[in-house]
Structure formats: structure tokens, C-alpha cells
Amino acid sequence: MSDLRKATLGGGCFWCLEAVYQEVDGVESVVSGYAGGHVPNPSYRQVCNGTTGHAEVTQLTYDPAVVSYRDLLEIFFTIHNPTTKDRQGPDVGEQYRSIILYHDEEQKETAASVIDELDASVFEDAIVTELEPLDVFYEAEAEHQDYYRNNSSLPYCQSVISPKVAKLRQKHADKLG
């Protein structure tokens, strides 16, 4: 087994990203949390109020021998709309912005390359995904971990998260565990 790496991504509600990446082969763990803001140890309520500067993000621990960082980003850009600023579907505010928080220069270069490629060929509108270095990741409260697995019958899960999981299964079946 190779050395595990981390990736930190925000594409709207962290429950959506968590549910998707939990199905990807080579992703060892997915933790929902907050990053990119200025308030130490924020709570969910604080982040939802939009005053912390933090985005809802997921931090993935993955095996690069099984799934590449580029693959993770291709999935990321498939399951959310990177062309809407501070919004994903019904979720509005800077806490739902599209953001890649890179861990090193290699991740930064890969993310910039993927954004350039997709911006030129896939999306009609410009990609507004922020690309920033990860400063601090704050793990979300326990009730936000494994949210979809524990609450898949709730209306939000059925109407917002389930279609993203279905899209993953359709477009990236070769990357599922």
C-alpha cells in the first residue's frame, strides 16, 4: 500500500460530497468539515450564518496508487456546478462556494490544469472555483459525519444528494469500490 494523501474540496453542501466520495475506490475516509475562513473552531450554526468565511468542505484521505488526485477532481467537477458563485442548487451563501484547498504545489498545479482544461471545453460559463492553500481544516460535528448513510430517506437527501450519487455511478462507474 502506498502512502495515503489528503484532498480538501468544497462544492456546496458537504453532505453531498461526502456521500459521493464514500463510494470511490481508493478513498479511505471522508470527513465533513469547514475550511477557508477566519473563525477558529467554527460550529455548523456559525458557518451556516455565513459570517465565518468558511466553506463546507470534505477532507478525503485517499490512496494515490488506486485513485489519482486528478480523478478526484474530475469527479468533483462532475457532481457540482463550478460556474455559480456562492451557490449550489438550493444552498446559497459563501459557505457553499466551489473551492479546492490544495495541500501542496503538486495539487495546486494539477487543480489549475484541470480547471483550465474544463473551462475551455466543458462549461458554457466560466468556472469560478476558488483555488487556495489549505490553512486549517475543522472537523464538523458528529451529526454531520456519514450524513447520507444515516439519513438517506430524508427529503433533502432524496432530492439533492441521491441525484449526485446517481450521476457518479453513471459517469464514473470505473472508479467505484
C-alpha positions as CSV (number, residue, x, y, z in Angstrom):
1,M,0.0,0.0,0.0
2,S,1.3,3.4,-0.9
3,D,1.4,6.4,1.3
4,L,-2.1,7.9,1.8
5,R,-2.7,11.5,0.8
6,K,-5.3,14.1,1.6
7,A,-7.5,16.3,-0.6
8,T,-9.9,19.0,0.7
9,L,-12.8,20.1,-1.5
10,G,-15.9,22.2,-1.2
11,G,-18.7,22.1,-3.7
12,G,-21.8,23.1,-1.9
13,C,-23.3,21.1,1.0
14,F,-20.6,18.8,2.5
15,W,-23.1,16.0,2.8
16,C,-23.3,15.7,-1.0
17,L,-19.5,15.4,-1.5
18,E,-19.2,13.0,1.4
19,A,-21.9,10.7,0.0
20,V,-20.2,10.6,-3.4
21,Y,-16.6,10.1,-2.3
22,Q,-17.5,7.4,0.1
23,E,-18.3,5.3,-2.9
24,V,-15.0,5.9,-4.7
25,D,-12.4,3.1,-4.8
26,G,-9.2,4.2,-3.1
27,V,-10.8,6.8,-0.9
28,E,-10.1,5.5,2.6
29,S,-12.1,8.1,4.6
30,V,-14.2,11.2,4.1
31,V,-14.6,13.8,6.8
32,S,-17.1,16.7,6.6
33,G,-15.8,20.0,8.0
34,Y,-15.1,23.6,7.5
35,A,-12.1,25.5,5.9
36,G,-11.1,28.7,4.1
37,G,-12.4,31.1,6.7
38,H,-11.2,33.3,9.6
39,V,-13.1,32.0,12.7
40,P,-11.3,29.3,14.8
41,N,-13.2,26.1,15.6
42,P,-16.5,27.2,14.0
43,S,-19.8,25.5,14.6
44,Y,-22.2,24.4,11.9
45,R,-24.6,27.2,13.0
46,Q,-21.9,29.8,12.7
47,V,-20.9,28.6,9.3
48,C,-24.5,28.5,8.1
49,N,-24.9,32.1,9.2
50,G,-22.3,33.0,6.6
51,T,-20.1,35.1,9.0
52,T,-17.1,32.9,9.4
53,G,-15.7,32.9,5.8
54,H,-15.5,29.1,6.0
55,A,-16.9,26.8,3.3
56,E,-18.5,23.5,4.0
57,V,-15.8,21.0,2.7
58,T,-14.9,17.4,2.8
59,Q,-11.4,16.2,3.5
60,L,-10.6,12.9,1.8
61,T,-7.9,10.5,2.7
62,Y,-7.0,8.5,-0.4
63,D,-4.6,6.0,-1.8
64,P,-2.9,7.6,-4.9
65,A,-2.0,4.1,-6.1
66,V,-5.7,3.4,-6.5
67,V,-7.2,6.8,-7.4
68,S,-5.4,9.9,-8.5
69,Y,-5.9,13.4,-7.4
70,R,-6.8,14.2,-11.0
71,D,-9.5,11.5,-10.8
72,L,-10.9,13.0,-7.6
73,L,-11.1,16.4,-9.2
74,E,-12.8,15.1,-12.3
75,I,-15.4,13.6,-10.1
76,F,-15.6,16.9,-8.2
77,F,-16.4,18.8,-11.3
78,T,-19.0,16.2,-12.4
79,I,-21.1,16.4,-9.3
80,H,-21.4,20.1,-8.7
81,N,-21.8,23.3,-10.7
82,P,-18.4,25.1,-10.6
83,T,-19.8,28.1,-12.5
84,T,-22.1,29.5,-9.9
85,K,-20.6,31.8,-7.2
86,D,-21.6,31.0,-3.7
87,R,-24.4,28.7,-4.7
88,Q,-25.2,25.1,-5.3
89,G,-28.8,24.4,-6.1
90,P,-31.0,25.4,-3.1
91,D,-27.9,26.2,-1.0
92,V,-26.9,29.9,-1.2
93,G,-24.0,31.7,0.6
94,E,-20.2,31.8,0.6
95,Q,-20.3,28.6,2.8
96,Y,-21.5,26.7,-0.3
97,R,-18.9,28.1,-2.7
98,S,-16.9,25.9,-5.0
99,I,-13.3,25.6,-3.6
100,I,-10.3,23.4,-3.9
101,L,-8.0,23.8,-0.9
102,Y,-4.7,22.3,-2.0
103,H,-2.2,20.6,0.3
104,D,1.0,21.1,-1.8
105,E,2.2,22.7,-5.0
106,E,1.6,19.5,-7.0
107,Q,-2.1,19.6,-6.1
108,K,-2.2,23.3,-6.9
109,E,-0.7,22.7,-10.4
110,T,-3.0,19.7,-11.1
111,A,-6.1,21.6,-10.0
112,A,-5.2,24.7,-12.1
113,S,-4.6,22.4,-15.1
114,V,-7.9,20.6,-14.7
115,I,-9.8,23.9,-14.3
116,D,-8.1,25.3,-17.4
117,E,-9.0,22.2,-19.4
118,L,-12.6,22.1,-18.3
119,D,-13.1,25.8,-18.6
120,A,-12.1,25.7,-22.2
121,S,-14.1,22.6,-23.2
122,V,-16.9,21.6,-20.9
123,F,-18.7,24.5,-19.3
124,E,-20.6,27.3,-21.1
125,D,-19.9,29.7,-18.2
126,A,-16.6,30.4,-16.6
127,I,-15.5,28.2,-13.7
128,V,-15.5,30.2,-10.5
129,T,-14.0,27.6,-8.3
130,E,-11.5,29.1,-5.8
131,L,-8.1,27.6,-5.6
132,E,-6.5,28.3,-2.3
133,P,-3.9,26.7,0.0
134,L,-5.4,24.8,3.0
135,D,-4.6,26.6,6.2
136,V,-6.7,24.8,8.8
137,F,-9.4,22.1,8.5
138,Y,-12.0,21.9,11.2
139,E,-13.9,18.7,11.5
140,A,-17.7,19.2,11.6
141,E,-19.8,18.0,14.5
142,A,-20.6,14.2,14.8
143,E,-24.1,14.5,13.4
144,H,-22.7,15.8,10.1
145,Q,-20.5,12.7,9.5
146,D,-21.9,9.9,7.4
147,Y,-25.0,12.0,7.0
148,Y,-26.3,10.4,3.8
149,R,-25.7,6.9,5.0
150,N,-27.6,7.7,8.2
151,N,-30.4,9.8,6.7
152,S,-30.8,8.7,3.1
153,S,-34.6,8.6,3.3
154,L,-34.9,12.3,4.3
155,P,-36.4,14.6,1.6
156,Y,-33.2,16.7,1.2
157,C,-31.1,13.5,0.8
158,Q,-33.6,12.1,-1.8
159,S,-33.9,15.3,-3.8
160,V,-30.4,16.7,-3.7
161,I,-27.9,14.1,-2.7
162,S,-29.3,11.0,-4.3
163,P,-29.1,12.5,-7.8
164,K,-25.4,13.3,-7.3
165,V,-24.7,9.8,-6.2
166,A,-26.6,8.5,-9.3
167,K,-24.6,10.8,-11.5
168,L,-21.3,9.5,-10.0
169,R,-22.4,5.9,-10.6
170,Q,-23.3,6.7,-14.2
171,K,-20.3,8.8,-15.2
172,H,-17.6,7.3,-13.1
173,A,-18.6,3.6,-12.6
174,D,-15.0,2.6,-13.3
175,K,-13.8,4.4,-10.2
176,L,-16.3,2.9,-7.7
177,G,-15.3,0.5,-4.9
